[in-house]
Structure formats: structure tokens, C-alpha cells
Amino acid sequence: MTALMAAPILSFEDLGLQQGGGWLFRGIDLHIGPRDRLALIGRNGAGKTTLLKCLGDLIETDEGRRTIVPGKRVVLLEQDPAMDEHRTLEDWVLGGSDAPATHEAAAIAGQLGIDLTRETATASGGERRRAAIVRALAQQPDVLLLDEPTNHLDLAAIDWLEDWLGRFGGAFVVISHDRTFLTRLTRSCIWLDRGTLRRAEIGFGGFDAWTERVYEEEARAAEKLDAKLKLELHWLQRGVTARRRRNQGRLAKLHDMRAQRAAMIGGPGVAKLGLAKDDTKSKTVIDAENVTKGFGERTVIRDFTLRVQRGDRIGIVGANGAGKTTLLKLLTGELPPDAGKVTLAKTLSGIVIDQQRKLMAPDKRVRDVLADGGDWIEVRGTKKHIKGYLKEFLFSPELTDAPVGSLSGGERSRLLLAREFARDANLLVLDEPTNDLDLETLDLLQEVIADYEGTVLIVSHDRDFLDRTVTVTLGLDGSGRVDVVAGGYEDWARRRKVQSTPAQGPHQSTTLMGPKAGVQPSGNAPAATAGPRLSPGNRKLSYKDQRDLDRLPGEIERLETAIAADEAALADPDLFTRAPHKFAALMDRIARLRADKEAAETRWLQVAEMAEALGG
């Protein structure tokens, strides 16, 4: 609490910057304390990256004064730093006047698993991102400015970065589309919206409630404004508040779909999908049977079986190099298996949106990309005016004739989505679709996927996005095994944790351990580290196991209700100023409740799986 109230180490007062003949933002005041954890949030094109560069003193502003405590170091982790002039990643990491110490860089590189001797020209996006993280962290900053730090990182690297930032003794400001990352790490939100900056002393978990309250206040004020401005405000709200509320219904539908899919999947890691039912068979779009694929001496996919139904949303997760892209190519018929077979429905036609974002020429206009220079676009068989269609993807209609080169990276990605979703197809393949998208565009993408009538295959490291979109998760651990789990990322993570816990019976199964397996509960929740115990003869659960199986669903629901109530209280933007001790107590209690809930869920999964194995 004292760190939050301490004197700032970096400040910008009355910051203003002109861009394209107008003000990108103006009159911004921002003060960063020594232990601040700030989420910088705003739409694509609002100027988030530019603001970070102003804070890092990489851009000269038109107005304002930047001050920093002498001796303090500010380091910016850029999205795409220029590395190509250096032969190896190590040359780039250790180059320049502000280069970190060699031993510091080597230590962090070892933890992140990046070989800095890799030639820059052949380095992948993930290797470049890890090298950039090595350079930034090894400089031992007092203030760390992070621009989409999780882009191109796999789940293991994201977990490592979360842990490092959780122990970091300085302050950081982060731009990220990864809701899970923001929720776990941030304690304050700064919102860049229409040229102004608002700040609330709430973690990202309270951001949606706060912004909706701001929009509601603006809507009341707009009653006194002219009709044109009211119309513009209505369009803004339609893209934010109304969409989030509609998504609640879509999430309920998603949970129903997951429950139906769970009934079709057998034991962990094997999909058995009612082969005898003709109606089920007729809905099959991809049928993979005992598929194995290897490269050289390494088997990437081993004895994998899955029947993909029309309307399934399949998420594929795993570490970089585990075989996600290989599995995707096998399922779409792009790559033949070494053993087994993959059968595709004859009517299957796909759209592939890959992570390379090989977009159209920058001198083309938006209307050239969408409608070949015309005013109308064919959207899955229906003609729509280009301006109306652009609004569906959160673009201002005035951008119709804007050159692609003038759009931000996130806006270009959104334009690509608009173009591809217009095509008439029944299979959508998304490879890291969330990179460079803002949070509102992610809401939009979730909505479009939910309403899509075809089948969706998604490769992503965005945990929250998967939890909100997919019905089945395919998890790869690099050994060739593919776990098939009904649900999203969290369902797969819980399954991994259970499987990595030593079992007491003969049928012990192993898989990649979760990053927080074996976490001890903080309160009265049951311990999650001990496996379920069987009565002699393995005929039934012990009394304690049966009691936990019966009571824990209610306990989990109680904990969820308590967490939601405390998070709602934190959404009050004036709480920190009015009652700082209450604010701190709420933050601590939420952390304890979340730990208790995680432990209770893990314990319940253990006894539920044992009961299932015993036929109960």
C-alpha cells in the first residue's frame, strides 16, 4: 500500500502530440510510482504504442514536460524491434550504449530457453520476442514499458514472464490483448480513449464495469447534445457495452455445447464419438483415425483419433515446437499422416487466417481490399454496403478510402478479418488470431466465431480467448500425445494438473505438468496435492473422498460468488482514495479466495475422475 502512495519516479504533465494535422492526444497527466502495475488499454489506433514511446523518451512531444527521478532507468520492450542489421540475436541483445551486462543476459536467456547465437535472419517470431525480453529485463529497469509482451510466446514462456513480473521490484506499464495476463498482474488501469487518459486504481478484472459506467454517464450527458453526436455515441456503445452483454448469452450457449461435446468424448486423451449413430456420422467434417506423424526420428503426433463435428470450435494448445501447426495441417489435409488416415467431408471449404499477416499492399485503399474498389461487398451470399460492413468491424465509415499503410497493425489485422469473414466457407482456420488486436476487437472476434455456422480450428496461446470460444481443446506436450478435453484452456490446464499428480492406483497417467501444480490452498479449502485414496480392493471411494465429491461443487460456487462480490466492490473507482485500507483488504482476500477455489477445483477433479474410473 505504501508503494502505491509513494512519490512518482516517472511523470508526464500536460502531454500533447500532434499526428496527421490533428492532436492524437492532449492534456494528458500520468504519474508512475515505484511499484505501479499499470494496464494501458485503448482501441487500435488510439495511440497506446505512441504513448509508451513518449514515456520512454523515444518520441519528442509537442507539449508537456517529462520528469524522472535521477538515476532511474526506463526500458521499453517494443513489439517489433529492428534486429535485422545484426548477424545474431546476441549481437542485437548486447549492442548499443544501453546494452545489458553479458552475464545478466545469459542468465535470463537460459531461463527463457533461447539460444542467442541463432542468426537473426533465420530466427522465428518467438525467438525474436524472447531475445527482446532478454535485453529489456537484463537492463535492470526501474520502470518497464511492455508493448504486447506475450505476442509469439508459448504458454511456458508466458508463465515464466508472469512469474518474473510478479516478483519484479520496479514498476511496469503494459499493453496486452491477453486478458488472463492483465488480470493476474495489474493493479491499476489507464484508459486511452478519444484522445484523453483516465486512470482507475482497479485491476484489469474491474475494467469492463468501470468503462461501462463511464459510457452510461456520457449517455446521460448526451441527452442534452445534438442528434448527430448522440448517434455517434450510440454507435460507440453498440460496439462495447451492448456487445459484452450479448456475449453473456453466447457464453451460456458455449457451456451447453461443451457439455454436449463432453458426452461424446471418452476417457482423457481419447475421443470416442458414437460411431453407430448415422446422424452423428453425417455431421462429421473431419475424421482422424489412429493418426501418427513424425519428422526424422521424432514422432510429433502419435496414435491420435478425433472426429470433428459440424459447428465444433477446436482449440489447439502447447509449447512452441510441440506440433500444433503439424496437427493443424493434418486435420485440414495439407499434410498426409505416416500412419492412420484423415478423411475430410467432400463439401468442406476453408478460410485460413495465419499468424504471418501477409496483408495487401500498403498503397491500396480499404475499399480496394474489401470490395475491389466498389461500394458493395458480398458477405457469405448477402450484399452489404462497404460502410455498413466496416462499422460491424469497429471501423469508422470515413476510413473507406484510407490507404492500408495508414492503418495501425491492429487495424490491419481487423481489416484482414473483415475480408476473410465475408467469404462463403464452412471451415475457419485461425493461427494466432489475437496478435495485434485490441480488447474490443477480441470481443468482436468472439462474437463472430460464436455466430459462425461452420467449424473452427484455432491455434492460440491466448488463454482467455480460448476459454470464451472453443468447445474442445487439443493439448500437446511434445511427446506425441494429444489430450482431447471438452472445454477451453482452463479445463485442459486442470486436467494436466490432475494427471501430473502421482496416483495411488496402477493406472497412473503422466503428461506435461502445469506451471502451478501442487499449489497449497491458503484457507480452508482441501489440499490439492494428494491424490484420491481408494478403499481396500479399489471397489469404492473412501468416506473422505466421497464427502469431498459431494460437497465441493457447492463450495466452489460459494467461492465464485464471494470473488465476484469482492471484484464488484473493487470496481468503484473512488474506493482506493476513499478507503485505502479496505482496498488493500479486498485485494488480499480475492487472492486468497482464488487460491482456495483453484485448490477446491483440483481436488474435486481428482475424486471425480476416480469415481468415474470406479464406475460411479
C-alpha positions as CSV (number, residue, x, y, z in Angstrom):
1,M,0.0,0.0,0.0
2,T,2.8,2.4,0.7
3,A,4.3,1.8,-2.7
4,L,1.0,2.8,-4.4
5,M,1.0,6.1,-2.4
6,A,4.7,6.9,-2.8
7,A,6.1,9.8,-4.8
8,P,6.3,9.1,-8.6
9,I,9.6,8.2,-10.2
10,L,8.3,9.0,-13.8
11,S,5.8,11.7,-14.7
12,F,4.4,13.4,-17.8
13,E,2.4,16.5,-17.3
14,D,0.2,18.1,-19.9
15,L,1.4,15.7,-22.6
16,G,0.3,16.5,-26.1
17,L,1.2,15.1,-29.5
18,Q,0.1,16.0,-33.0
19,Q,-0.3,13.4,-35.7
20,G,-1.7,13.9,-39.2
21,G,-2.6,17.5,-38.8
22,G,-4.6,16.9,-35.5
23,W,-4.0,16.0,-31.9
24,L,-3.6,12.3,-31.2
25,F,-3.9,13.2,-27.5
26,R,-3.5,16.3,-25.5
27,G,-3.6,17.5,-21.9
28,I,-2.5,14.1,-20.5
29,D,-1.1,13.8,-17.0
30,L,0.4,10.5,-15.9
31,H,2.4,9.7,-12.8
32,I,4.1,6.3,-12.3
33,G,5.0,5.2,-8.8
34,P,7.9,2.9,-7.9
35,R,5.7,-0.3,-7.6
36,D,2.9,0.6,-10.0
37,R,1.4,-2.2,-12.1
38,L,-0.5,-0.4,-14.9
39,A,-2.6,-1.8,-17.7
40,L,-2.7,0.6,-20.7
41,I,-5.9,0.0,-22.6
42,G,-7.4,1.5,-25.7
43,R,-8.6,0.8,-29.2
44,N,-6.3,0.0,-32.1
45,G,-5.2,3.4,-33.4
46,A,-5.9,5.3,-30.1
47,G,-2.1,5.8,-29.7
48,K,-1.2,3.3,-27.0
49,T,2.2,2.4,-28.5
50,T,2.9,6.0,-29.3
51,L,2.2,7.0,-25.6
52,L,4.6,4.3,-24.4
53,K,7.3,5.7,-26.7
54,C,6.6,9.2,-25.3
55,L,7.1,7.8,-21.8
56,G,10.3,6.1,-22.9
57,D,11.5,9.4,-24.4
58,L,11.7,7.9,-27.9
59,I,9.3,10.4,-29.3
60,E,9.6,14.2,-28.9
61,T,6.2,15.5,-27.9
62,D,4.6,18.8,-29.0
63,E,3.5,19.7,-25.5
64,G,4.2,18.7,-21.9
65,R,7.0,18.0,-19.5
66,R,8.6,14.7,-18.7
67,T,10.4,14.2,-15.4
68,I,12.2,11.3,-13.9
69,V,14.0,10.7,-10.6
70,P,17.8,10.9,-11.3
71,G,19.5,7.6,-11.7
72,K,16.3,5.7,-12.5
73,R,16.2,3.7,-15.7
74,V,13.2,3.4,-18.1
75,V,13.2,0.5,-20.6
76,L,10.8,-0.1,-23.5
77,L,10.0,-3.6,-24.8
78,E,8.8,-2.8,-28.3
79,Q,6.5,-5.1,-30.4
80,D,8.9,-5.4,-33.3
81,P,12.4,-4.0,-32.6
82,A,14.8,-3.6,-35.5
83,M,17.2,-6.5,-35.4
84,D,18.0,-7.3,-39.0
85,E,21.2,-5.2,-39.1
86,H,22.7,-7.6,-36.6
87,R,24.1,-11.0,-37.5
88,T,22.9,-12.9,-34.4
89,L,20.4,-12.3,-31.7
90,E,23.2,-12.0,-29.3
91,D,24.8,-9.2,-31.3
92,W,21.5,-7.3,-31.0
93,V,20.9,-8.0,-27.3
94,L,24.4,-6.9,-26.3
95,G,24.7,-4.0,-28.8
96,G,24.3,-0.3,-28.2
97,S,25.2,2.2,-25.5
98,D,22.5,0.9,-23.2
99,A,23.4,-2.8,-23.6
100,P,22.9,-5.0,-20.6
101,A,25.7,-6.9,-18.8
102,T,26.6,-10.1,-20.6
103,H,26.1,-12.3,-17.5
104,E,22.7,-10.9,-16.8
105,A,21.6,-11.5,-20.4
106,A,22.9,-15.1,-20.4
107,A,21.1,-15.9,-17.1
108,I,17.7,-14.7,-18.4
109,A,18.3,-16.3,-21.8
110,G,18.9,-19.6,-20.1
111,Q,15.7,-19.4,-18.1
112,L,13.7,-18.4,-21.2
113,G,15.3,-21.2,-23.3
114,I,16.5,-19.0,-26.1
115,D,19.8,-19.6,-28.0
116,L,21.2,-16.1,-28.6
117,T,23.7,-17.4,-31.1
118,R,20.8,-18.0,-33.6
119,E,21.3,-16.0,-36.7
120,T,18.8,-13.1,-36.8
121,A,17.8,-13.8,-40.4
122,T,16.5,-17.3,-39.6
123,A,15.1,-16.6,-36.2
124,S,11.3,-17.2,-35.7
125,G,8.9,-14.6,-34.3
126,G,9.0,-16.4,-30.9
127,E,12.8,-16.4,-30.8
128,R,12.9,-12.7,-31.7
129,R,10.4,-12.0,-28.9
130,R,12.4,-13.9,-26.3
131,A,15.6,-12.1,-27.3
132,A,13.8,-8.8,-26.9
133,I,12.6,-9.8,-23.5
134,V,16.1,-10.9,-22.5
135,R,17.5,-7.4,-23.5
136,A,14.8,-5.5,-21.7
137,L,14.8,-7.4,-18.4
138,A,18.6,-7.7,-18.3
139,Q,19.0,-3.9,-18.3
140,Q,17.6,-4.0,-14.8
141,P,14.9,-1.3,-15.3
142,D,13.2,0.7,-12.6
143,V,10.2,1.3,-15.0
144,L,9.4,-1.3,-17.6
145,L,7.2,-0.4,-20.6
146,L,5.8,-3.5,-22.3
147,D,4.1,-3.4,-25.7
148,E,2.3,-6.7,-26.3
149,P,4.9,-8.8,-24.4
150,T,3.1,-12.2,-24.9
151,N,2.9,-12.0,-28.7
152,H,4.6,-15.1,-30.3
153,L,5.3,-16.6,-26.8
154,D,4.2,-20.1,-25.9
155,L,2.4,-21.0,-22.7
156,A,5.5,-21.9,-20.8
157,A,7.2,-18.6,-21.7
158,I,4.1,-16.6,-20.7
159,D,4.0,-18.4,-17.3
160,W,7.7,-17.6,-16.8
161,L,7.2,-13.9,-17.7
162,E,4.2,-13.7,-15.4
163,D,6.2,-15.1,-12.5
164,W,9.1,-12.7,-13.2
165,L,6.9,-9.7,-13.3
166,G,5.1,-10.8,-10.2
167,R,8.5,-10.7,-8.3
168,F,9.7,-7.5,-10.1
169,G,10.7,-4.8,-7.7
170,G,10.1,-1.9,-10.1
171,A,7.1,-0.5,-11.9
172,F,5.6,-1.5,-15.2
173,V,3.1,-0.3,-17.8
174,V,1.8,-3.0,-20.1
175,I,-0.2,-3.0,-23.3
176,S,-1.7,-6.5,-23.9
177,H,-4.6,-8.3,-25.5
178,D,-4.1,-11.2,-23.1
179,R,-6.9,-10.8,-20.5
180,T,-5.5,-13.5,-18.3
181,F,-2.1,-11.9,-18.3
182,L,-3.6,-8.5,-17.4
183,T,-5.9,-9.9,-14.7
184,R,-3.1,-11.7,-12.9
185,L,-0.6,-8.9,-12.9
186,T,-2.1,-5.4,-13.0
187,R,-3.4,-3.4,-10.1
188,S,-4.4,-0.1,-11.9
189,C,-5.8,0.7,-15.3
190,I,-5.1,3.7,-17.6
191,W,-7.6,4.0,-20.4
192,L,-6.7,6.0,-23.5
193,D,-9.9,6.9,-25.2
194,R,-10.6,9.5,-27.8
195,G,-7.5,11.5,-27.0
196,T,-7.9,11.6,-23.2
197,L,-6.4,9.4,-20.5
198,R,-8.4,8.1,-17.5
199,R,-7.0,6.2,-14.6
200,A,-8.7,3.9,-12.0
201,E,-7.0,2.2,-9.1
202,I,-8.5,-1.2,-10.0
203,G,-7.0,-4.3,-11.5
204,F,-8.0,-5.3,-15.0
205,G,-10.7,-7.5,-13.6
206,G,-12.8,-4.4,-12.8
207,F,-12.1,-2.6,-16.2
208,D,-15.2,-3.6,-18.0
209,A,-17.5,-2.5,-15.2
210,W,-15.7,0.8,-14.9
211,T,-15.8,1.7,-18.6
212,E,-19.5,0.8,-18.9
213,R,-20.2,3.2,-16.0
214,V,-18.2,5.9,-17.9
215,Y,-20.2,5.3,-21.0
216,E,-23.5,5.4,-19.1
217,E,-22.6,8.7,-17.6
218,E,-21.7,10.0,-21.1
219,A,-25.0,8.7,-22.4
220,R,-26.9,10.7,-19.8
221,A,-24.9,13.8,-20.7
222,A,-25.6,13.3,-24.4
223,E,-29.3,13.8,-23.8
224,K,-28.5,17.5,-24.0
225,L,-26.4,17.3,-27.1
226,D,-27.4,17.4,-30.7
227,A,-28.7,14.4,-32.6
228,K,-25.5,13.8,-34.6
229,L,-23.3,13.5,-31.5
230,K,-25.9,11.3,-29.8
231,L,-25.9,9.0,-32.9
232,E,-22.1,8.7,-32.8
233,L,-22.2,7.9,-29.1
234,H,-24.8,5.2,-29.7
235,W,-22.6,3.6,-32.3
236,L,-19.7,3.6,-29.9
237,Q,-21.7,2.0,-27.1
238,R,-23.2,-0.6,-29.5
239,G,-19.6,-1.7,-30.2
240,V,-18.8,-2.0,-26.5
241,T,-21.4,-2.3,-23.8
242,A,-24.2,-4.0,-25.8
243,R,-21.7,-6.4,-27.4
244,R,-20.4,-7.5,-23.9
245,R,-24.0,-8.1,-22.7
246,R,-24.9,-10.2,-25.8
247,N,-21.7,-12.2,-25.2
248,Q,-23.0,-13.4,-21.9
249,G,-25.7,-15.3,-23.7
250,R,-23.2,-16.6,-26.1
251,L,-21.0,-17.9,-23.2
252,A,-24.0,-19.7,-21.8
253,K,-24.6,-21.3,-25.2
254,L,-20.9,-22.2,-25.3
255,H,-21.1,-24.0,-22.0
256,D,-24.1,-26.0,-23.3
257,M,-22.1,-27.0,-26.4
258,R,-19.2,-28.1,-24.2
259,A,-21.5,-30.3,-22.1
260,Q,-22.8,-32.0,-25.2
261,R,-19.3,-32.5,-26.5
262,A,-18.1,-33.9,-23.2
263,A,-20.8,-36.6,-23.5
264,M,-19.3,-37.7,-26.8
265,I,-15.7,-37.9,-25.6
266,G,-14.5,-40.9,-23.6
267,G,-11.6,-41.1,-21.2
268,P,-8.8,-38.5,-21.1
269,G,-6.9,-38.2,-24.4
270,V,-9.2,-40.3,-26.5
271,A,-12.2,-39.2,-28.5
272,K,-14.9,-41.8,-29.0
273,L,-17.8,-40.2,-30.8
274,G,-20.7,-42.6,-31.1
275,L,-19.7,-44.3,-34.3
276,A,-23.0,-46.3,-34.6
277,K,-25.2,-43.2,-34.9
278,D,-25.9,-42.3,-38.5
279,D,-26.9,-38.8,-37.7
280,T,-23.6,-38.2,-35.9
281,K,-21.7,-39.6,-38.8
282,S,-23.4,-37.4,-41.3
283,K,-22.4,-34.3,-39.3
284,T,-18.7,-35.3,-39.4
285,V,-16.5,-32.9,-41.3
286,I,-13.0,-34.2,-40.3
287,D,-12.4,-37.8,-39.2
288,A,-8.9,-38.6,-37.9
289,E,-8.3,-42.3,-37.0
290,N,-5.1,-43.5,-35.3
291,V,-3.0,-40.8,-36.9
292,T,0.8,-40.8,-36.5
293,K,3.2,-38.2,-37.9
294,G,6.9,-37.8,-37.4
295,F,9.9,-36.0,-38.8
296,G,13.2,-37.9,-38.9
297,E,13.5,-39.9,-35.6
298,R,11.0,-37.7,-33.7
299,T,7.3,-38.6,-33.6
300,V,5.3,-35.4,-33.3
301,I,1.8,-36.9,-33.3
302,R,1.2,-40.4,-32.1
303,D,-2.0,-42.6,-32.5
304,F,-4.4,-39.6,-32.5
305,T,-8.1,-40.1,-33.0
306,L,-10.7,-37.4,-33.3
307,R,-14.0,-36.9,-35.1
308,V,-14.7,-33.2,-35.7
309,Q,-18.4,-32.4,-36.0
310,R,-20.0,-29.6,-38.0
311,G,-20.1,-26.5,-35.7
312,D,-17.2,-27.6,-33.4
313,R,-14.8,-25.0,-32.2
314,I,-11.5,-26.8,-31.7
315,G,-8.6,-25.1,-29.8
316,I,-5.0,-26.4,-30.2
317,V,-2.5,-25.5,-27.4
318,G,1.0,-26.5,-26.5
319,A,4.6,-25.2,-26.3
320,N,6.4,-23.9,-29.4
321,G,7.7,-26.9,-31.3
322,A,5.2,-29.3,-29.7
323,G,3.5,-29.9,-33.0
324,K,0.5,-27.6,-33.1
325,T,1.0,-26.5,-36.7
326,T,1.6,-30.1,-37.8
327,L,-1.6,-31.2,-36.1
328,L,-3.5,-28.3,-37.8
329,K,-2.1,-29.3,-41.2
330,L,-3.0,-33.0,-40.7
331,L,-6.6,-32.0,-39.8
332,T,-7.0,-29.8,-42.8
333,G,-5.5,-32.3,-45.2
334,E,-2.5,-30.2,-46.0
335,L,-0.1,-32.8,-44.6
336,P,-0.5,-36.6,-45.1
337,P,-0.1,-38.8,-42.0
338,D,2.6,-41.5,-41.8
339,A,0.1,-43.9,-40.3
340,G,-3.7,-43.9,-39.9
341,K,-6.0,-41.8,-42.0
342,V,-7.7,-38.4,-42.1
343,T,-11.0,-38.2,-44.0
344,L,-12.4,-34.7,-44.9
345,A,-16.1,-34.1,-45.9
346,K,-16.4,-33.6,-49.6
347,T,-18.2,-30.3,-49.0
348,L,-15.5,-28.8,-46.8
349,S,-14.1,-25.4,-47.9
350,G,-11.9,-23.4,-45.7
351,I,-10.6,-20.0,-44.8
352,V,-7.1,-19.8,-43.4
353,I,-6.0,-16.7,-41.4
354,D,-2.4,-17.3,-40.5
355,Q,-0.1,-15.6,-38.0
356,Q,2.1,-14.1,-40.7
357,R,-0.5,-11.4,-41.5
358,K,0.7,-11.2,-45.2
359,L,-1.5,-8.3,-45.9
360,M,-2.4,-6.4,-49.0
361,A,-0.2,-3.6,-50.5
362,P,0.0,-0.5,-48.2
363,D,-0.9,1.8,-51.1
364,K,-4.3,0.1,-51.6
365,R,-7.4,1.7,-50.2
366,V,-9.6,-0.1,-47.7
367,R,-12.4,-0.3,-50.3
368,D,-9.9,-1.9,-52.7
369,V,-9.2,-4.6,-50.2
370,L,-12.8,-5.3,-49.3
371,A,-14.8,-4.6,-52.5
372,D,-12.3,-4.3,-55.4
373,G,-12.8,-0.5,-55.3
374,G,-16.6,-0.6,-55.3
375,D,-19.2,0.3,-52.7
376,W,-20.7,-3.2,-52.1
377,I,-19.3,-6.4,-50.7
378,E,-20.7,-9.9,-50.9
379,V,-20.8,-11.3,-47.3
380,R,-21.4,-15.0,-47.4
381,G,-24.0,-14.7,-50.1
382,T,-25.6,-11.3,-49.0
383,K,-24.7,-7.9,-50.4
384,K,-23.8,-5.2,-47.9
385,H,-22.7,-1.6,-48.4
386,I,-19.0,-1.3,-47.5
387,K,-19.5,1.5,-45.0
388,G,-22.1,-0.6,-43.0
389,Y,-19.8,-3.6,-43.1
390,L,-16.9,-1.6,-41.8
391,K,-18.9,-0.5,-38.8
392,E,-19.6,-4.1,-38.0
393,F,-15.8,-4.5,-37.5
394,L,-15.5,-1.3,-35.4
395,F,-14.1,0.9,-38.3
396,S,-15.3,4.4,-38.8
397,P,-17.0,4.7,-42.3
398,E,-14.7,7.6,-43.0
399,L,-11.8,5.1,-43.4
400,T,-13.3,3.7,-46.6
401,D,-10.8,5.5,-48.8
402,A,-7.9,5.4,-46.4
403,P,-4.7,3.7,-47.6
404,V,-3.9,0.4,-45.8
405,G,-0.4,1.8,-45.0
406,S,-2.0,4.5,-42.8
407,L,-3.7,1.8,-40.5
408,S,-2.2,0.6,-37.3
409,G,-1.0,-3.0,-37.0
410,G,-4.2,-3.9,-35.1
411,E,-6.4,-2.2,-37.6
412,R,-4.8,-4.1,-40.5
413,S,-5.4,-7.4,-38.7
414,R,-9.0,-6.3,-38.2
415,L,-9.3,-5.5,-41.9
416,L,-8.0,-8.9,-42.7
417,L,-10.6,-10.5,-40.5
418,A,-13.3,-8.4,-42.2
419,R,-12.2,-9.5,-45.6
420,E,-11.9,-13.2,-44.8
421,F,-15.1,-13.5,-42.8
422,A,-17.0,-12.2,-45.9
423,R,-16.1,-15.3,-47.8
424,D,-18.5,-18.2,-48.1
425,A,-16.9,-21.2,-46.4
426,N,-17.7,-23.8,-43.7
427,L,-14.2,-24.2,-42.1
428,L,-12.4,-21.4,-40.4
429,V,-8.7,-21.9,-39.5
430,L,-7.2,-19.3,-37.2
431,D,-3.4,-19.4,-36.4
432,E,-2.7,-17.0,-33.5
433,P,-5.6,-14.7,-34.4
434,T,-5.4,-12.5,-31.4
435,N,-1.9,-10.9,-32.1
436,D,-2.2,-7.2,-32.6
437,L,-5.9,-7.0,-31.7
438,D,-7.3,-4.7,-29.1
439,L,-9.7,-5.9,-26.4
440,E,-12.8,-4.6,-28.2
441,T,-11.8,-6.3,-31.4
442,L,-11.3,-9.5,-29.5
443,D,-14.9,-9.2,-28.2
444,L,-16.0,-8.7,-31.8
445,L,-14.0,-11.8,-32.9
446,Q,-15.5,-13.9,-30.2
447,E,-19.0,-12.8,-31.3
448,V,-18.3,-13.6,-35.0
449,I,-16.9,-17.0,-34.1
450,A,-19.9,-17.7,-31.9
451,D,-22.3,-16.8,-34.7
452,Y,-20.3,-18.7,-37.4
453,E,-22.2,-21.7,-38.6
454,G,-19.2,-23.7,-39.7
455,T,-16.4,-25.4,-37.9
456,V,-13.5,-23.5,-36.4
457,L,-9.9,-24.6,-35.7
458,I,-7.9,-22.2,-33.5
459,V,-4.2,-22.3,-32.6
460,S,-3.6,-19.8,-29.8
461,H,-1.7,-19.0,-26.7
462,D,-4.4,-16.6,-25.5
463,R,-5.9,-18.5,-22.6
464,D,-8.9,-16.2,-22.0
465,F,-9.8,-16.2,-25.8
466,L,-9.8,-20.0,-25.9
467,D,-12.0,-20.2,-22.7
468,R,-14.5,-17.9,-24.4
469,T,-14.6,-19.6,-27.8
470,V,-13.8,-23.3,-28.0
471,T,-15.8,-26.4,-27.2
472,V,-12.9,-28.9,-27.4
473,T,-9.2,-28.3,-26.6
474,L,-6.4,-30.4,-28.1
475,G,-3.3,-30.2,-25.8
476,L,0.1,-31.3,-27.0
477,D,3.0,-31.9,-24.6
478,G,5.7,-32.6,-27.2
479,S,5.9,-36.3,-26.6
480,G,3.5,-37.1,-29.5
481,R,0.5,-37.5,-27.2
482,V,-2.6,-35.3,-27.8
483,D,-5.0,-34.8,-24.9
484,V,-8.7,-34.3,-26.0
485,V,-10.6,-32.2,-23.4
486,A,-14.1,-30.9,-23.7
487,G,-13.9,-27.2,-22.8
488,G,-11.3,-24.4,-23.0
489,Y,-7.8,-23.7,-21.8
490,E,-8.6,-23.8,-18.1
491,D,-10.3,-27.2,-18.5
492,W,-7.2,-28.6,-20.2
493,A,-4.9,-27.0,-17.5
494,R,-6.9,-28.6,-14.7
495,R,-6.7,-32.0,-16.5
496,R,-2.9,-31.6,-16.8
497,K,-2.6,-30.8,-13.1
498,V,-4.6,-33.9,-12.1
499,Q,-2.6,-36.1,-14.5
500,S,0.7,-34.8,-13.2
501,T,-0.3,-35.7,-9.6
502,P,1.1,-39.1,-8.6
503,A,-1.8,-41.6,-8.4
504,Q,-2.2,-44.3,-5.8
505,G,-3.5,-46.9,-8.2
506,P,-1.9,-48.9,-11.0
507,H,-3.4,-46.8,-13.8
508,Q,-1.2,-43.7,-13.4
509,S,-1.1,-41.4,-16.4
510,T,1.5,-38.7,-17.0
511,T,1.7,-35.6,-19.0
512,L,3.3,-32.2,-19.0
513,M,3.0,-30.6,-15.6
514,G,1.1,-27.4,-15.2
515,P,3.0,-24.3,-14.1
516,K,1.4,-24.2,-10.7
517,A,0.7,-27.8,-10.0
518,G,0.7,-28.6,-6.3
519,V,-0.2,-25.1,-5.1
520,Q,-1.2,-25.2,-1.5
521,P,-4.5,-23.7,-0.6
522,S,-4.5,-20.5,1.5
523,G,-7.6,-21.1,3.6
524,N,-9.9,-24.0,4.5
525,A,-10.1,-25.5,1.0
526,P,-8.9,-29.1,0.8
527,A,-5.3,-29.8,-0.1
528,A,-4.9,-30.4,-3.8
529,T,-1.6,-32.2,-3.8
530,A,-2.6,-35.6,-2.5
531,G,-4.2,-38.0,-5.0
532,P,-7.6,-39.6,-4.2
533,R,-7.4,-42.6,-1.9
534,L,-9.3,-45.9,-2.6
535,S,-10.8,-48.2,-0.1
536,P,-9.3,-51.7,0.1
537,G,-9.9,-53.6,-3.1
538,N,-10.4,-50.4,-5.1
539,R,-14.2,-51.0,-5.0
540,K,-15.4,-47.6,-3.9
541,L,-14.2,-44.2,-2.8
542,S,-13.2,-43.7,0.8
543,Y,-15.6,-41.8,3.1
544,K,-13.5,-38.6,2.8
545,D,-13.2,-38.8,-1.0
546,Q,-17.0,-39.3,-1.3
547,R,-17.6,-36.4,1.1
548,D,-15.4,-34.1,-1.0
549,L,-17.1,-35.3,-4.2
550,D,-20.5,-34.3,-2.8
551,R,-19.7,-31.1,-1.1
552,L,-17.0,-29.4,-3.3
553,P,-19.3,-28.2,-6.1
554,G,-21.3,-26.1,-3.6
555,E,-18.0,-24.9,-2.0
556,I,-16.7,-23.8,-5.4
557,E,-19.9,-22.0,-6.2
558,R,-19.7,-20.2,-2.8
559,L,-16.1,-19.1,-3.5
560,E,-17.0,-17.9,-7.0
561,T,-19.9,-15.8,-5.6
562,A,-17.5,-14.3,-3.0
563,I,-14.9,-13.5,-5.6
564,A,-17.5,-11.8,-7.8
565,A,-18.8,-9.7,-4.9
566,D,-15.3,-8.5,-4.0
567,E,-14.4,-7.7,-7.6
568,A,-17.6,-5.7,-7.9
569,A,-16.6,-3.7,-4.9
570,L,-13.2,-3.1,-6.4
571,A,-14.9,-1.6,-9.5
572,D,-15.6,1.5,-7.5
573,P,-13.0,4.0,-9.0
574,D,-13.0,6.1,-5.8
575,L,-12.5,3.2,-3.4
576,F,-8.7,3.5,-3.2
577,T,-8.8,7.2,-2.4
578,R,-11.7,7.0,0.0
579,A,-10.8,3.8,1.8
580,P,-7.2,2.6,1.0
581,H,-7.2,0.0,3.8
582,K,-10.5,-1.5,2.5
583,F,-9.0,-1.6,-1.0
584,A,-5.9,-3.5,0.2
585,A,-8.0,-5.9,2.3
586,L,-10.2,-6.7,-0.8
587,M,-7.1,-7.3,-3.0
588,D,-5.7,-9.7,-0.4
589,R,-9.0,-11.5,0.1
590,I,-9.6,-12.0,-3.6
591,A,-6.1,-13.6,-3.9
592,R,-6.9,-16.0,-1.0
593,L,-10.3,-16.9,-2.4
594,R,-8.9,-17.6,-5.9
595,A,-6.2,-19.9,-4.4
596,D,-8.9,-21.7,-2.4
597,K,-11.1,-22.1,-5.5
598,E,-8.2,-23.5,-7.5
599,A,-7.4,-26.0,-4.8
600,A,-11.0,-27.0,-4.5
601,E,-11.4,-27.5,-8.2
602,T,-8.3,-29.6,-8.4
603,R,-9.4,-31.8,-5.5
604,W,-12.9,-32.2,-7.0
605,L,-11.4,-33.2,-10.4
606,Q,-9.2,-35.8,-8.7
607,V,-12.1,-37.5,-6.8
608,A,-14.5,-37.2,-9.8
609,E,-12.1,-38.9,-12.1
610,M,-11.5,-41.7,-9.6
611,A,-15.3,-42.1,-9.2
612,E,-15.6,-42.3,-13.0
613,A,-12.9,-45.0,-13.1
614,L,-14.8,-47.0,-10.5
615,G,-18.0,-46.8,-12.5
616,G,-19.6,-44.3,-10.0
